[in-house]
Amino acid sequence: TEPIADAGTGGRVCVTTLATDGFAMDATLSYGTGTWTNQTPGVGTATFTPNANDPDATVTVSALGTYTFRWTEVNGSCDDYDEVTVVFDPNPTPGITGNNTPVGGSTEVYITNDVSGNSYVWTTDVGTVVDPLISSNIKEVIWDASGTGYLNVKETIDATGCWLDDQITIDIQPVALQGTITYHNSSNTPMN
């Protein structure tokens, strides 16, 4: 019986770590034995887990880029193949810089790296994020009077949709008392 290869559908992978961030292949085996191969070795090498004969193998690659993977089925002297394209794109790398122990009620400025073509969304559960000062990678936060919570920034590469977030723990400090405190004794005479 002549096989009819179906490699499934390709797609996109947003990669933080090349060795672990893979794409789940979804070929359908019709007859015989199927094998995945990388048709774009100039881009990088590919590893299929658990093996290249598994139609649902997960593929990881050695370099970012656009790959063509071929699913070849062999049944006796008959064979057929089908190909899919998978794009391995980088995730962004946000990192928040700023005070994680602000005084209650204070306003603080927080920054993450500004990358052209990326967008940023800031959230917190213990304060109010204010509109950008200069750009969306710089934010002011007005902190609540007290509490422990988080400040989060989600960075998205607009061209690919790949995103990653960074979060820091916020521990709001009490407001220091200002002024002079005078103690009185039982006869209401000031004591120093």
C-alpha positions in Angstrom: 0.0 0.0 0.0 1.3 3.4 -1.0 1.6 5.7 2.0 0.1 9.2 2.0 2.2 11.4 4.1 0.6 14.1 6.3 3.1 16.2 8.2 0.4 18.1 10.1 0.7 21.8 10.6 3.6 24.0 11.3 3.7 27.0 13.5 5.8 29.3 15.7 7.7 28.7 18.9 8.7 31.5 21.3 12.0 30.5 22.7 13.7 31.3 26.0 16.0 28.3 26.0 16.9 26.6 22.7 17.6 23.2 24.4 14.2 22.9 26.0 11.7 25.1 24.1 10.4 22.9 21.3 7.6 22.5 18.9 5.2 19.5 19.1 5.0 17.9 15.6 1.6 16.4 14.6 2.1 14.1 11.6 -0.4 11.3 10.8 1.2 8.0 10.0 -0.7 6.3 7.1 1.3 3.2 6.3 4.8 1.9 7.0 7.5 3.8 8.9 7.7 7.6 9.2 10.8 9.7 9.8 11.3 13.4 10.5 14.2 15.2 8.9 15.5 18.7 8.9 15.5 20.2 5.4 17.2 23.4 6.5 20.5 22.4 8.1 22.0 25.7 7.1 19.8 27.4 9.8 20.7 24.9 12.5 20.5 21.3 13.7 17.3 19.7 14.9 16.7 17.1 17.6 13.4 15.0 17.7 12.3 13.6 21.0 11.7 10.8 21.8 12.9 10.0 18.3 12.6 11.0 14.6 10.2 8.1 13.9 7.5 9.4 16.3 4.9 11.4 14.4 4.2 13.5 17.5 7.9 14.1 18.3 8.9 17.4 19.9 11.6 19.2 17.9 14.2 21.5 19.4 16.8 23.3 17.4 20.3 24.7 17.8 19.6 28.2 16.5 16.7 30.6 16.0 15.2 30.9 12.6 12.7 29.3 10.1 13.0 25.6 9.6 11.4 23.1 7.1 10.8 19.7 8.5 10.0 16.7 6.2 7.8 13.7 7.3 8.7 10.8 5.0 6.8 7.5 5.1 8.2 4.4 3.6 6.1 1.2 3.1 8.1 -1.4 1.2 9.2 0.1 -2.1 6.7 2.9 -1.8 7.2 6.3 -0.2 5.7 9.7 0.2 6.6 12.9 2.1 5.0 16.1 3.3 6.7 19.2 4.8 5.9 21.8 7.4 7.5 25.1 8.3 8.2 26.0 12.0 9.6 29.4 13.0 11.6 29.6 16.2 11.5 33.2 17.5 13.2 34.7 20.6 11.2 35.6 23.7 11.9 39.1 25.1 14.0 39.5 28.2 12.3 42.0 30.6 13.9 42.9 33.8 12.5 45.4 36.3 14.8 48.0 37.9 13.5 50.0 40.9 12.8 50.1 44.6 11.1 47.0 46.0 10.7 48.4 49.5 8.9 51.7 48.8 7.4 53.9 51.6 3.6 53.7 51.8 1.9 56.4 49.7 5.1 57.2 47.8 5.5 57.5 44.1 8.4 55.5 42.6 9.8 55.1 39.0 10.4 51.6 37.5 12.2 50.8 34.3 12.7 47.8 32.0 14.9 47.7 29.0 13.5 49.7 26.0 13.5 47.6 22.9 12.2 49.1 19.6 9.1 47.2 18.4 8.2 45.8 21.8 5.3 46.8 24.0 5.0 46.7 27.8 2.1 46.2 30.2 2.6 46.9 33.9 0.4 45.6 36.7 0.5 45.6 40.5 -1.8 44.5 43.4 -0.6 47.0 46.0 -0.7 50.4 44.2 -1.6 52.3 41.0 0.4 52.2 37.8 0.5 55.7 36.2 0.7 56.5 32.5 4.2 56.3 31.0 6.6 59.1 31.8 8.5 59.0 28.5 7.7 55.6 27.0 5.9 52.4 28.0 9.1 50.8 29.4 9.2 53.5 32.2 6.4 53.7 34.7 5.5 55.5 37.9 3.7 53.6 40.6 1.8 55.3 43.5 2.1 52.8 46.3 -0.7 52.0 48.8 -0.3 52.9 52.4 0.8 49.3 53.3 1.0 45.8 52.1 3.1 43.2 50.4 2.5 42.3 46.7 4.0 42.4 43.3 4.9 44.6 40.4 4.8 42.9 37.0 5.8 43.9 33.5 4.8 41.9 30.5 7.0 42.6 27.4 5.7 41.6 24.0 7.6 41.5 20.7 4.9 43.1 18.5 6.1 41.5 15.2 5.9 37.9 16.5 3.6 38.0 19.5 6.2 36.4 21.7 6.0 37.6 25.3 7.5 37.1 28.7 7.0 38.8 32.0 9.2 39.8 35.0 7.8 40.2 38.5 9.3 41.6 41.7 7.9 41.4 45.2 7.0 44.7 46.7 7.1 45.2 50.5 5.7 48.6 51.4 7.4 50.2 54.4 5.5 52.2 57.0 5.7 56.0 56.8 8.3 57.3 59.4 6.8 59.6 62.0 7.9 63.2 61.7 8.2 65.9 64.4 8.8 65.9 68.2 7.1 63.8 70.7 6.6 65.2 74.2 5.8 63.0 77.2 4.0 64.3 80.2 4.1 62.9 83.8 1.1 62.6 86.0 1.2 66.3 87.0 1.1 67.2 83.3 4.7 68.5 83.4 6.6 67.9 80.2 9.4 65.4 80.5 12.5 65.3 78.3 
